[in-house]
């Protein structure tokens, strides 16, 4: 049986070893950089981040 090397995308590997919370933090950091030159204020972005975090990690019930 022939063994072949599998190509691994570094971004996929990095994301797979992070916890869900760390992945969310990384996504928010990328979003902040992507929108830093937009008309949105940092306060708008921070408020959106808080809203998403509350939905993702808030109390269920």
N, C-alpha and C positions, 0 to 999 in steps of 0.2 A: 504494500500500500504506500502510495506516494504522499509525503507530507508537504503541505503548502503553507506558506506564511500568509496570515490574514492581515490586511492593512487596517490599522485602527486610526480613526480620526481623533486627534488629541482633545478637541473640544467635547466630543461625546464621552470620552473617558473621564475627563475632569468633571463633567456634570454628573456622571453616573456614581462617582465616589462622594459627592456632596450630599448632605442631608437635604430634605425638602426645604427647610428654613434657609440653609445656605444658598440653595439654588434660587430661591425667591429674592434673597439679598443681592445676589449677583445680577439677576434680571433687573432689579430696581436701579442698581448702579449703572447698568448699560442704558436704561431708559433715561436716567438723569443726564448722562453724557449726550445722548441722542437729542434731547430736547433743550439743552442748555442755550442754544442760539435761537430758540423760538420765542414767540410773544408770551408764552406761559411764564409765570414767575416760579421761582423755586418753592414758594409757599403753595402754589397750585399743585405742583408735582408732589410735594411732601404730603399734602392733604389727600391726594389720590393714592399715594403709597399707604397711608394710614387706613384708608377705606378698604383697600384690597387686603391688607394684613388682618383687619378686623373680620372680614368675610372669610379669610383663609384659616385664621387661628382663633377666632372669637368663640365664645361659649355657644354650644349647640343645645337647643332645647326650647 
